[in-house]
Amino acid sequence: MTRKNDGIIYGGADGHPYIWIDQSGIQARFLRITILGDETYLHFDQIQFFGEKAS
């Protein structure tokens, strides 16, 4: 699990997308993206996930 809570606004439209990399690697079957708070919104232009199929 990771959480971005540094308060820095980011966005791919301006050429500065948010990128998270786990150097040790993770295994997952599902991915959940949530936003905490009542008066906030998520607007996605694009989401990309990269990895390999588990054996």
mmCIF file of the N, C-alpha and C atoms, coordinates in Angstrom:
data_MODEL
# 
_entry.id   MODEL 
# 
loop_
_atom_site.group_PDB 
_atom_site.id 
_atom_site.type_symbol 
_atom_site.label_atom_id 
_atom_site.label_alt_id 
_atom_site.label_comp_id 
_atom_site.label_asym_id 
_atom_site.label_entity_id 
_atom_site.label_seq_id 
_atom_site.pdbx_PDB_ins_code 
_atom_site.Cartn_x 
_atom_site.Cartn_y 
_atom_site.Cartn_z 
_atom_site.occupancy 
_atom_site.B_iso_or_equiv 
_atom_site.pdbx_formal_charge 
_atom_site.auth_seq_id 
_atom_site.auth_comp_id 
_atom_site.auth_asym_id 
_atom_site.auth_atom_id 
_atom_site.pdbx_PDB_model_num 
ATOM 1   N N  . MET A 1 1  ? 0.845   -1.174  0.000   1.00 0.00 ? 1  MET A N  1 
ATOM 2   C CA . MET A 1 1  ? 0.000   0.000   0.000   1.00 0.00 ? 1  MET A CA 1 
ATOM 3   C C  . MET A 1 1  ? 0.888   1.233   0.000   1.00 0.00 ? 1  MET A C  1 
ATOM 4   N N  . THR A 1 2  ? 0.499   2.188   -0.764  1.00 0.00 ? 2  THR A N  1 
ATOM 5   C CA . THR A 1 2  ? 1.214   3.454   -0.783  1.00 0.00 ? 2  THR A CA 1 
ATOM 6   C C  . THR A 1 2  ? 0.217   4.589   -0.655  1.00 0.00 ? 2  THR A C  1 
ATOM 7   N N  . ARG A 1 3  ? 0.682   5.688   -0.142  1.00 0.00 ? 3  ARG A N  1 
ATOM 8   C CA . ARG A 1 3  ? -0.187  6.845   0.040   1.00 0.00 ? 3  ARG A CA 1 
ATOM 9   C C  . ARG A 1 3  ? 0.589   8.106   -0.321  1.00 0.00 ? 3  ARG A C  1 
ATOM 10  N N  . LYS A 1 4  ? 0.007   8.911   -1.187  1.00 0.00 ? 4  LYS A N  1 
ATOM 11  C CA . LYS A 1 4  ? 0.617   10.201  -1.542  1.00 0.00 ? 4  LYS A CA 1 
ATOM 12  C C  . LYS A 1 4  ? -0.071  11.268  -0.706  1.00 0.00 ? 4  LYS A C  1 
ATOM 13  N N  . ASN A 1 5  ? 0.657   11.850  0.201   1.00 0.00 ? 5  ASN A N  1 
ATOM 14  C CA . ASN A 1 5  ? 0.062   12.869  1.063   1.00 0.00 ? 5  ASN A CA 1 
ATOM 15  C C  . ASN A 1 5  ? 1.013   14.034  1.301   1.00 0.00 ? 5  ASN A C  1 
ATOM 16  N N  . ASP A 1 6  ? 1.808   14.372  0.280   1.00 0.00 ? 6  ASP A N  1 
ATOM 17  C CA . ASP A 1 6  ? 2.752   15.477  0.435   1.00 0.00 ? 6  ASP A CA 1 
ATOM 18  C C  . ASP A 1 6  ? 2.156   16.830  0.063   1.00 0.00 ? 6  ASP A C  1 
ATOM 19  N N  . GLY A 1 7  ? 0.915   16.845  -0.439  1.00 0.00 ? 7  GLY A N  1 
ATOM 20  C CA . GLY A 1 7  ? 0.251   18.103  -0.755  1.00 0.00 ? 7  GLY A CA 1 
ATOM 21  C C  . GLY A 1 7  ? 0.650   18.722  -2.080  1.00 0.00 ? 7  GLY A C  1 
ATOM 22  N N  . ILE A 1 8  ? 1.582   18.106  -2.795  1.00 0.00 ? 8  ILE A N  1 
ATOM 23  C CA . ILE A 1 8  ? 2.015   18.634  -4.088  1.00 0.00 ? 8  ILE A CA 1 
ATOM 24  C C  . ILE A 1 8  ? 1.012   18.236  -5.159  1.00 0.00 ? 8  ILE A C  1 
ATOM 25  N N  . ILE A 1 9  ? 0.516   19.210  -5.911  1.00 0.00 ? 9  ILE A N  1 
ATOM 26  C CA . ILE A 1 9  ? -0.430  18.938  -6.994  1.00 0.00 ? 9  ILE A CA 1 
ATOM 27  C C  . ILE A 1 9  ? 0.366   18.520  -8.219  1.00 0.00 ? 9  ILE A C  1 
ATOM 28  N N  . TYR A 1 10 ? -0.107  17.526  -8.897  1.00 0.00 ? 10 TYR A N  1 
ATOM 29  C CA . TYR A 1 10 ? 0.571   17.012  -10.078 1.00 0.00 ? 10 TYR A CA 1 
ATOM 30  C C  . TYR A 1 10 ? -0.455  16.750  -11.158 1.00 0.00 ? 10 TYR A C  1 
ATOM 31  N N  . GLY A 1 11 ? 0.028   16.545  -12.361 1.00 0.00 ? 11 GLY A N  1 
ATOM 32  C CA . GLY A 1 11 ? -0.874  16.215  -13.463 1.00 0.00 ? 11 GLY A CA 1 
ATOM 33  C C  . GLY A 1 11 ? -0.100  15.918  -14.724 1.00 0.00 ? 11 GLY A C  1 
ATOM 34  N N  . GLY A 1 12 ? -0.592  14.983  -15.498 1.00 0.00 ? 12 GLY A N  1 
ATOM 35  C CA . GLY A 1 12 ? 0.083   14.600  -16.724 1.00 0.00 ? 12 GLY A CA 1 
ATOM 36  C C  . GLY A 1 12 ? -0.043  15.629  -17.824 1.00 0.00 ? 12 GLY A C  1 
ATOM 37  N N  . ALA A 1 13 ? -1.089  16.453  -17.819 1.00 0.00 ? 13 ALA A N  1 
ATOM 38  C CA . ALA A 1 13 ? -1.301  17.441  -18.877 1.00 0.00 ? 13 ALA A CA 1 
ATOM 39  C C  . ALA A 1 13 ? -0.178  18.469  -18.918 1.00 0.00 ? 13 ALA A C  1 
ATOM 40  N N  . ASP A 1 14 ? 0.431   18.742  -17.768 1.00 0.00 ? 14 ASP A N  1 
ATOM 41  C CA . ASP A 1 14 ? 1.520   19.716  -17.737 1.00 0.00 ? 14 ASP A CA 1 
ATOM 42  C C  . ASP A 1 14 ? 2.887   19.055  -17.907 1.00 0.00 ? 14 ASP A C  1 
ATOM 43  N N  . GLY A 1 15 ? 2.899   17.765  -18.189 1.00 0.00 ? 15 GLY A N  1 
ATOM 44  C CA . GLY A 1 15 ? 4.161   17.060  -18.401 1.00 0.00 ? 15 GLY A CA 1 
ATOM 45  C C  . GLY A 1 15 ? 4.810   16.533  -17.140 1.00 0.00 ? 15 GLY A C  1 
ATOM 46  N N  . HIS A 1 16 ? 4.120   16.602  -16.000 1.00 0.00 ? 16 HIS A N  1 
ATOM 47  C CA . HIS A 1 16 ? 4.658   16.122  -14.734 1.00 0.00 ? 16 HIS A CA 1 
ATOM 48  C C  . HIS A 1 16 ? 3.695   15.119  -14.086 1.00 0.00 ? 16 HIS A C  1 
ATOM 49  N N  . PRO A 1 17 ? 3.586   13.925  -14.651 1.00 0.00 ? 17 PRO A N  1 
ATOM 50  C CA . PRO A 1 17 ? 2.670   12.940  -14.073 1.00 0.00 ? 17 PRO A CA 1 
ATOM 51  C C  . PRO A 1 17 ? 3.200   12.394  -12.754 1.00 0.00 ? 17 PRO A C  1 
ATOM 52  N N  . TYR A 1 18 ? 2.309   11.860  -11.953 1.00 0.00 ? 18 TYR A N  1 
ATOM 53  C CA . TYR A 1 18 ? 2.706   11.201  -10.716 1.00 0.00 ? 18 TYR A CA 1 
ATOM 54  C C  . TYR A 1 18 ? 3.156   9.788   -11.080 1.00 0.00 ? 18 TYR A C  1 
ATOM 55  N N  . ILE A 1 19 ? 4.362   9.420   -10.677 1.00 0.00 ? 19 ILE A N  1 
ATOM 56  C CA . ILE A 1 19 ? 4.914   8.096   -10.963 1.00 0.00 ? 19 ILE A CA 1 
ATOM 57  C C  . ILE A 1 19 ? 5.336   7.471   -9.652  1.00 0.00 ? 19 ILE A C  1 
ATOM 58  N N  . TRP A 1 20 ? 4.869   6.255   -9.406  1.00 0.00 ? 20 TRP A N  1 
ATOM 59  C CA . TRP A 1 20 ? 5.263   5.514   -8.209  1.00 0.00 ? 20 TRP A CA 1 
ATOM 60  C C  . TRP A 1 20 ? 5.889   4.204   -8.652  1.00 0.00 ? 20 TRP A C  1 
ATOM 61  N N  . ILE A 1 21 ? 7.069   3.906   -8.132  1.00 0.00 ? 21 ILE A N  1 
ATOM 62  C CA . ILE A 1 21 ? 7.783   2.673   -8.463  1.00 0.00 ? 21 ILE A CA 1 
ATOM 63  C C  . ILE A 1 21 ? 8.198   2.006   -7.166  1.00 0.00 ? 21 ILE A C  1 
ATOM 64  N N  . ASP A 1 22 ? 7.880   0.729   -7.030  1.00 0.00 ? 22 ASP A N  1 
ATOM 65  C CA . ASP A 1 22 ? 8.331   -0.060  -5.885  1.00 0.00 ? 22 ASP A CA 1 
ATOM 66  C C  . ASP A 1 22 ? 9.542   -0.855  -6.342  1.00 0.00 ? 22 ASP A C  1 
ATOM 67  N N  . GLN A 1 23 ? 10.719  -0.497  -5.863  1.00 0.00 ? 23 GLN A N  1 
ATOM 68  C CA . GLN A 1 23 ? 11.961  -1.121  -6.318  1.00 0.00 ? 23 GLN A CA 1 
ATOM 69  C C  . GLN A 1 23 ? 12.017  -2.618  -6.007  1.00 0.00 ? 23 GLN A C  1 
ATOM 70  N N  . SER A 1 24 ? 11.388  -3.050  -4.931  1.00 0.00 ? 24 SER A N  1 
ATOM 71  C CA . SER A 1 24 ? 11.429  -4.469  -4.568  1.00 0.00 ? 24 SER A CA 1 
ATOM 72  C C  . SER A 1 24 ? 10.360  -5.277  -5.291  1.00 0.00 ? 24 SER A C  1 
ATOM 73  N N  . GLY A 1 25 ? 9.419   -4.603  -5.944  1.00 0.00 ? 25 GLY A N  1 
ATOM 74  C CA . GLY A 1 25 ? 8.362   -5.306  -6.672  1.00 0.00 ? 25 GLY A CA 1 
ATOM 75  C C  . GLY A 1 25 ? 7.227   -5.712  -5.751  1.00 0.00 ? 25 GLY A C  1 
ATOM 76  N N  . ILE A 1 26 ? 6.055   -5.838  -6.301  1.00 0.00 ? 26 ILE A N  1 
ATOM 77  C CA . ILE A 1 26 ? 4.886   -6.274  -5.539  1.00 0.00 ? 26 ILE A CA 1 
ATOM 78  C C  . ILE A 1 26 ? 4.079   -7.240  -6.392  1.00 0.00 ? 26 ILE A C  1 
ATOM 79  N N  . GLN A 1 27 ? 3.265   -8.038  -5.733  1.00 0.00 ? 27 GLN A N  1 
ATOM 80  C CA . GLN A 1 27 ? 2.310   -8.905  -6.425  1.00 0.00 ? 27 GLN A CA 1 
ATOM 81  C C  . GLN A 1 27 ? 0.919   -8.438  -6.056  1.00 0.00 ? 27 GLN A C  1 
ATOM 82  N N  . ALA A 1 28 ? 0.064   -8.334  -7.051  1.00 0.00 ? 28 ALA A N  1 
ATOM 83  C CA . ALA A 1 28 ? -1.302  -7.868  -6.794  1.00 0.00 ? 28 ALA A CA 1 
ATOM 84  C C  . ALA A 1 28 ? -2.257  -8.500  -7.790  1.00 0.00 ? 28 ALA A C  1 
ATOM 85  N N  . ARG A 1 29 ? -3.457  -8.697  -7.359  1.00 0.00 ? 29 ARG A N  1 
ATOM 86  C CA . ARG A 1 29 ? -4.513  -9.163  -8.246  1.00 0.00 ? 29 ARG A CA 1 
ATOM 87  C C  . ARG A 1 29 ? -5.429  -8.004  -8.621  1.00 0.00 ? 29 ARG A C  1 
ATOM 88  N N  . PHE A 1 30 ? -5.642  -7.085  -7.707  1.00 0.00 ? 30 PHE A N  1 
ATOM 89  C CA . PHE A 1 30 ? -6.498  -5.921  -7.925  1.00 0.00 ? 30 PHE A CA 1 
ATOM 90  C C  . PHE A 1 30 ? -5.751  -4.669  -7.501  1.00 0.00 ? 30 PHE A C  1 
ATOM 91  N N  . LEU A 1 31 ? -6.200  -3.553  -8.030  1.00 0.00 ? 31 LEU A N  1 
ATOM 92  C CA . LEU A 1 31 ? -5.643  -2.263  -7.658  1.00 0.00 ? 31 LEU A CA 1 
ATOM 93  C C  . LEU A 1 31 ? -6.800  -1.331  -7.335  1.00 0.00 ? 31 LEU A C  1 
ATOM 94  N N  . ARG A 1 32 ? -6.707  -0.640  -6.227  1.00 0.00 ? 32 ARG A N  1 
ATOM 95  C CA . ARG A 1 32 ? -7.743  0.314   -5.836  1.00 0.00 ? 32 ARG A CA 1 
ATOM 96  C C  . ARG A 1 32 ? -7.131  1.699   -5.752  1.00 0.00 ? 32 ARG A C  1 
ATOM 97  N N  . ILE A 1 33 ? -7.789  2.657   -6.381  1.00 0.00 ? 33 ILE A N  1 
ATOM 98  C CA . ILE A 1 33 ? -7.374  4.051   -6.298  1.00 0.00 ? 33 ILE A CA 1 
ATOM 99  C C  . ILE A 1 33 ? -8.502  4.797   -5.606  1.00 0.00 ? 33 ILE A C  1 
ATOM 100 N N  . THR A 1 34 ? -8.200  5.400   -4.479  1.00 0.00 ? 34 THR A N  1 
ATOM 101 C CA . THR A 1 34 ? -9.216  6.136   -3.732  1.00 0.00 ? 34 THR A CA 1 
ATOM 102 C C  . THR A 1 34 ? -8.664  7.504   -3.350  1.00 0.00 ? 34 THR A C  1 
ATOM 103 N N  . ILE A 1 35 ? -9.561  8.376   -3.024  1.00 0.00 ? 35 ILE A N  1 
ATOM 104 C CA . ILE A 1 35 ? -9.177  9.699   -2.531  1.00 0.00 ? 35 ILE A CA 1 
ATOM 105 C C  . ILE A 1 35 ? -9.874  9.900   -1.192  1.00 0.00 ? 35 ILE A C  1 
ATOM 106 N N  . LEU A 1 36 ? -9.125  10.384  -0.237  1.00 0.00 ? 36 LEU A N  1 
ATOM 107 C CA . LEU A 1 36 ? -9.668  10.597  1.098   1.00 0.00 ? 36 LEU A CA 1 
ATOM 108 C C  . LEU A 1 36 ? -10.202 12.010  1.217   1.00 0.00 ? 36 LEU A C  1 
ATOM 109 N N  . GLY A 1 37 ? -11.353 12.168  1.784   1.00 0.00 ? 37 GLY A N  1 
ATOM 110 C CA . GLY A 1 37 ? -11.931 13.496  1.978   1.00 0.00 ? 37 GLY A CA 1 
ATOM 111 C C  . GLY A 1 37 ? -13.310 13.578  1.369   1.00 0.00 ? 37 GLY A C  1 
ATOM 112 N N  . ASP A 1 38 ? -14.053 14.582  1.798   1.00 0.00 ? 38 ASP A N  1 
ATOM 113 C CA . ASP A 1 38 ? -15.433 14.735  1.348   1.00 0.00 ? 38 ASP A CA 1 
ATOM 114 C C  . ASP A 1 38 ? -15.575 15.681  0.161   1.00 0.00 ? 38 ASP A C  1 
ATOM 115 N N  . GLU A 1 39 ? -14.722 16.667  0.068   1.00 0.00 ? 39 GLU A N  1 
ATOM 116 C CA . GLU A 1 39 ? -14.888 17.696  -0.957  1.00 0.00 ? 39 GLU A CA 1 
ATOM 117 C C  . GLU A 1 39 ? -13.730 17.680  -1.950  1.00 0.00 ? 39 GLU A C  1 
ATOM 118 N N  . THR A 1 40 ? -13.323 16.499  -2.375  1.00 0.00 ? 40 THR A N  1 
ATOM 119 C CA . THR A 1 40 ? -12.241 16.359  -3.338  1.00 0.00 ? 40 THR A CA 1 
ATOM 120 C C  . THR A 1 40 ? -12.686 15.437  -4.457  1.00 0.00 ? 40 THR A C  1 
ATOM 121 N N  . TYR A 1 41 ? -12.054 15.569  -5.608  1.00 0.00 ? 41 TYR A N  1 
ATOM 122 C CA . TYR A 1 41 ? -12.455 14.799  -6.777  1.00 0.00 ? 41 TYR A CA 1 
ATOM 123 C C  . TYR A 1 41 ? -11.227 14.222  -7.461  1.00 0.00 ? 41 TYR A C  1 
ATOM 124 N N  . LEU A 1 42 ? -11.414 13.084  -8.107  1.00 0.00 ? 42 LEU A N  1 
ATOM 125 C CA . LEU A 1 42 ? -10.374 12.486  -8.937  1.00 0.00 ? 42 LEU A CA 1 
ATOM 126 C C  . LEU A 1 42 ? -10.754 12.699  -10.388 1.00 0.00 ? 42 LEU A C  1 
ATOM 127 N N  . HIS A 1 43 ? -9.839  13.203  -11.171 1.00 0.00 ? 43 HIS A N  1 
ATOM 128 C CA . HIS A 1 43 ? -10.042 13.372  -12.610 1.00 0.00 ? 43 HIS A CA 1 
ATOM 129 C C  . HIS A 1 43 ? -8.859  12.712  -13.300 1.00 0.00 ? 43 HIS A C  1 
ATOM 130 N N  . PHE A 1 44 ? -9.132  11.658  -14.033 1.00 0.00 ? 44 PHE A N  1 
ATOM 131 C CA . PHE A 1 44 ? -8.060  10.919  -14.689 1.00 0.00 ? 44 PHE A CA 1 
ATOM 132 C C  . PHE A 1 44 ? -8.008  11.241  -16.168 1.00 0.00 ? 44 PHE A C  1 
ATOM 133 N N  . ASP A 1 45 ? -6.818  11.537  -16.643 1.00 0.00 ? 45 ASP A N  1 
ATOM 134 C CA . ASP A 1 45 ? -6.567  11.671  -18.067 1.00 0.00 ? 45 ASP A CA 1 
ATOM 135 C C  . ASP A 1 45 ? -6.098  10.318  -18.586 1.00 0.00 ? 45 ASP A C  1 
ATOM 136 N N  . GLN A 1 46 ? -5.252  9.678   -17.806 1.00 0.00 ? 46 GLN A N  1 
ATOM 137 C CA . GLN A 1 46 ? -4.688  8.402   -18.230 1.00 0.00 ? 46 GLN A CA 1 
ATOM 138 C C  . GLN A 1 46 ? -4.089  7.708   -17.017 1.00 0.00 ? 46 GLN A C  1 
ATOM 139 N N  . ILE A 1 47 ? -4.221  6.384   -16.963 1.00 0.00 ? 47 ILE A N  1 
ATOM 140 C CA . ILE A 1 47 ? -3.595  5.576   -15.920 1.00 0.00 ? 47 ILE A CA 1 
ATOM 141 C C  . ILE A 1 47 ? -2.899  4.420   -16.621 1.00 0.00 ? 47 ILE A C  1 
ATOM 142 N N  . GLN A 1 48 ? -1.660  4.162   -16.255 1.00 0.00 ? 48 GLN A N  1 
ATOM 143 C CA . GLN A 1 48 ? -0.930  3.049   -16.845 1.00 0.00 ? 48 GLN A CA 1 
ATOM 144 C C  . GLN A 1 48 ? -0.323  2.208   -15.731 1.00 0.00 ? 48 GLN A C  1 
ATOM 145 N N  . PHE A 1 49 ? -0.429  0.899   -15.890 1.00 0.00 ? 49 PHE A N  1 
ATOM 146 C CA . PHE A 1 49 ? 0.177   -0.060  -14.960 1.00 0.00 ? 49 PHE A CA 1 
ATOM 147 C C  . PHE A 1 49 ? 1.061   -0.986  -15.772 1.00 0.00 ? 49 PHE A C  1 
ATOM 148 N N  . PHE A 1 50 ? 2.243   -1.239  -15.286 1.00 0.00 ? 50 PHE A N  1 
ATOM 149 C CA . PHE A 1 50 ? 3.176   -2.089  -15.993 1.00 0.00 ? 50 PHE A CA 1 
ATOM 150 C C  . PHE A 1 50 ? 3.604   -3.226  -15.080 1.00 0.00 ? 50 PHE A C  1 
ATOM 151 N N  . GLY A 1 51 ? 3.817   -4.382  -15.655 1.00 0.00 ? 51 GLY A N  1 
ATOM 152 C CA . GLY A 1 51 ? 4.274   -5.512  -14.882 1.00 0.00 ? 51 GLY A CA 1 
ATOM 153 C C  . GLY A 1 51 ? 4.329   -6.764  -15.726 1.00 0.00 ? 51 GLY A C  1 
ATOM 154 N N  . GLU A 1 52 ? 4.513   -7.867  -15.050 1.00 0.00 ? 52 GLU A N  1 
ATOM 155 C CA . GLU A 1 52 ? 4.571   -9.161  -15.705 1.00 0.00 ? 52 GLU A CA 1 
ATOM 156 C C  . GLU A 1 52 ? 3.523   -10.069 -15.105 1.00 0.00 ? 52 GLU A C  1 
ATOM 157 N N  . LYS A 1 53 ? 3.001   -10.967 -15.909 1.00 0.00 ? 53 LYS A N  1 
ATOM 158 C CA . LYS A 1 53 ? 2.025   -11.930 -15.440 1.00 0.00 ? 53 LYS A CA 1 
ATOM 159 C C  . LYS A 1 53 ? 2.712   -12.931 -14.512 1.00 0.00 ? 53 LYS A C  1 
ATOM 160 N N  . ALA A 1 54 ? 2.094   -13.169 -13.349 1.00 0.00 ? 54 ALA A N  1 
ATOM 161 C CA . ALA A 1 54 ? 2.651   -14.106 -12.391 1.00 0.00 ? 54 ALA A CA 1 
ATOM 162 C C  . ALA A 1 54 ? 2.521   -15.534 -12.897 1.00 0.00 ? 54 ALA A C  1 
ATOM 163 N N  . SER A 1 55 ? 3.465   -16.352 -12.543 1.00 0.00 ? 55 SER A N  1 
ATOM 164 C CA . SER A 1 55 ? 3.420   -17.758 -12.980 1.00 0.00 ? 55 SER A CA 1 
ATOM 165 C C  . SER A 1 55 ? 2.543   -18.586 -12.079 1.00 0.00 ? 55 SER A C  1 
# 
